[in-house]
């Protein structure tokens, strides 16, 4: 096995580990949210929503916070 093959295999494993950790983190609801942002836990993960302009909107906490603050 060549060194380049070993490096590629290690990088591939690191990327797959990062994806797995990101999924695990996404399954945990955040606690540093704007008070008007709601959290919904589903089988597919966590969803964030807010009532903005007479409509419930779904999105990332940062996007919803920007909508609420503006």
C-alpha positions in Angstrom: 0.0 0.0 0.0 1.3 3.4 -1.0 1.5 6.4 1.3 -1.0 8.3 -0.9 -3.5 5.5 -0.5 -3.1 5.6 3.2 -3.6 9.3 3.3 -6.7 9.1 1.1 -8.2 6.4 3.3 -7.5 8.4 6.5 -9.1 11.5 4.9 -12.1 9.5 3.8 -12.5 8.2 7.4 -12.2 11.6 8.8 -14.8 13.0 6.5 -17.3 10.2 7.3 -16.6 10.7 11.1 -17.3 14.5 10.7 -20.6 13.7 8.9 -21.6 11.3 11.6 -20.8 13.8 14.4 -22.7 16.5 12.5 -25.8 14.3 12.4 -25.5 13.5 16.1 -25.3 17.3 16.8 -28.2 18.1 14.6 -30.4 15.7 16.5 -29.9 17.8 19.7 -32.0 20.9 19.9 -30.1 24.2 20.4 -30.8 26.1 23.6 -29.4 29.5 22.6 -32.4 30.5 20.6 -34.5 33.7 20.3 -37.5 33.4 22.6 -39.9 33.5 19.6 -38.3 30.5 17.8 -39.9 27.1 18.4 -38.3 23.7 18.1 -39.9 20.6 16.7 -38.3 17.2 17.1 -39.2 14.7 14.4 -37.9 11.3 13.3 -35.8 13.0 10.7 -34.2 15.5 13.1 -34.8 18.9 14.6 -36.7 21.7 12.9 -36.8 25.3 13.9 -39.8 27.5 13.2 -41.1 31.0 14.0 -44.3 33.0 13.4 -43.1 35.9 11.2 -45.4 38.3 9.3 -48.5 36.2 9.9 -46.9 33.0 8.6 -45.1 30.1 10.2 -41.6 29.9 8.7 -39.1 27.1 9.0 -35.4 27.6 8.8 -32.1 27.7 10.6 -32.0 29.5 14.0 -29.8 32.2 12.5 -32.1 32.9 9.6 -35.2 33.0 11.8 -33.5 35.3 14.3 -32.7 37.7 11.5 -36.3 37.7 10.3 -37.5 38.3 13.8 -35.0 41.1 14.6 -35.4 43.1 11.4 
